[in-house]
């Protein structure tokens, strides 16, 4: 089992969370803490960079569902980028592409936020 880490940075008022490792029932609370911290700081434009995310379970997916309503209620969004085919298949299987914008790379996700600010 691999570790799970989250690196956070800001890019022109967009928060970027870089996920690395295994996101499952044991590590999902780390992601919950990260989302709650962003909401507490009133940061609602969020990109989740999945470049180094090697695995996600249904518990990990549940974290995204738990926070998307609060984010969107505050005129923000969660955009997902840089998914491996393996991780994308899990999101796709559960219908996430209908609920979330999933982009090829972080720049594309960032451009979508920049475009909506105009």
Secondary structure as a PSIPRED ss2 file (coil, helix, strand):
# PSIPRED VFORMAT (PSIPRED V4.0)

   1 X C   1.000  0.000  0.000
   2 X C   1.000  0.000  0.000
   3 X C   1.000  0.000  0.000
   4 X E   0.000  0.000  1.000
   5 X E   0.000  0.000  1.000
   6 X E   0.000  0.000  1.000
   7 X E   0.000  0.000  1.000
   8 X E   0.000  0.000  1.000
   9 X E   0.000  0.000  1.000
  10 X E   0.000  0.000  1.000
  11 X E   0.000  0.000  1.000
  12 X C   1.000  0.000  0.000
  13 X C   1.000  0.000  0.000
  14 X E   0.000  0.000  1.000
  15 X E   0.000  0.000  1.000
  16 X E   0.000  0.000  1.000
  17 X E   0.000  0.000  1.000
  18 X E   0.000  0.000  1.000
  19 X E   0.000  0.000  1.000
  20 X E   0.000  0.000  1.000
  21 X E   0.000  0.000  1.000
  22 X E   0.000  0.000  1.000
  23 X E   0.000  0.000  1.000
  24 X C   1.000  0.000  0.000
  25 X C   1.000  0.000  0.000
  26 X C   1.000  0.000  0.000
  27 X C   1.000  0.000  0.000
  28 X H   0.000  1.000  0.000
  29 X H   0.000  1.000  0.000
  30 X H   0.000  1.000  0.000
  31 X H   0.000  1.000  0.000
  32 X H   0.000  1.000  0.000
  33 X H   0.000  1.000  0.000
  34 X H   0.000  1.000  0.000
  35 X H   0.000  1.000  0.000
  36 X H   0.000  1.000  0.000
  37 X H   0.000  1.000  0.000
  38 X H   0.000  1.000  0.000
  39 X H   0.000  1.000  0.000
  40 X H   0.000  1.000  0.000
  41 X C   1.000  0.000  0.000
  42 X C   1.000  0.000  0.000
  43 X C   1.000  0.000  0.000
  44 X C   1.000  0.000  0.000
  45 X E   0.000  0.000  1.000
  46 X E   0.000  0.000  1.000
  47 X E   0.000  0.000  1.000
  48 X E   0.000  0.000  1.000
  49 X E   0.000  0.000  1.000
  50 X E   0.000  0.000  1.000
  51 X E   0.000  0.000  1.000
  52 X E   0.000  0.000  1.000
  53 X E   0.000  0.000  1.000
  54 X E   0.000  0.000  1.000
  55 X E   0.000  0.000  1.000
  56 X E   0.000  0.000  1.000
  57 X C   1.000  0.000  0.000
  58 X H   0.000  1.000  0.000
  59 X H   0.000  1.000  0.000
  60 X H   0.000  1.000  0.000
  61 X H   0.000  1.000  0.000
  62 X H   0.000  1.000  0.000
  63 X H   0.000  1.000  0.000
  64 X H   0.000  1.000  0.000
  65 X H   0.000  1.000  0.000
  66 X H   0.000  1.000  0.000
  67 X H   0.000  1.000  0.000
  68 X H   0.000  1.000  0.000
  69 X H   0.000  1.000  0.000
  70 X H   0.000  1.000  0.000
  71 X H   0.000  1.000  0.000
  72 X H   0.000  1.000  0.000
  73 X H   0.000  1.000  0.000
  74 X C   1.000  0.000  0.000
  75 X C   1.000  0.000  0.000
  76 X C   1.000  0.000  0.000
  77 X E   0.000  0.000  1.000
  78 X E   0.000  0.000  1.000
  79 X E   0.000  0.000  1.000
  80 X E   0.000  0.000  1.000
  81 X E   0.000  0.000  1.000
  82 X C   1.000  0.000  0.000
  83 X C   1.000  0.000  0.000
  84 X C   1.000  0.000  0.000
  85 X H   0.000  1.000  0.000
  86 X H   0.000  1.000  0.000
  87 X H   0.000  1.000  0.000
  88 X H   0.000  1.000  0.000
  89 X H   0.000  1.000  0.000
  90 X H   0.000  1.000  0.000
  91 X H   0.000  1.000  0.000
  92 X H   0.000  1.000  0.000
  93 X H   0.000  1.000  0.000
  94 X C   1.000  0.000  0.000
  95 X C   1.000  0.000  0.000
  96 X H   0.000  1.000  0.000
  97 X H   0.000  1.000  0.000
  98 X H   0.000  1.000  0.000
  99 X H   0.000  1.000  0.000
 100 X C   1.000  0.000  0.000
 101 X E   0.000  0.000  1.000
 102 X E   0.000  0.000  1.000
 103 X E   0.000  0.000  1.000
 104 X C   1.000  0.000  0.000
 105 X C   1.000  0.000  0.000
 106 X H   0.000  1.000  0.000
 107 X H   0.000  1.000  0.000
 108 X H   0.000  1.000  0.000
 109 X H   0.000  1.000  0.000
 110 X H   0.000  1.000  0.000
 111 X H   0.000  1.000  0.000
 112 X H   0.000  1.000  0.000
 113 X H   0.000  1.000  0.000
 114 X H   0.000  1.000  0.000
 115 X H   0.000  1.000  0.000
 116 X H   0.000  1.000  0.000
 117 X C   1.000  0.000  0.000
 118 X C   1.000  0.000  0.000
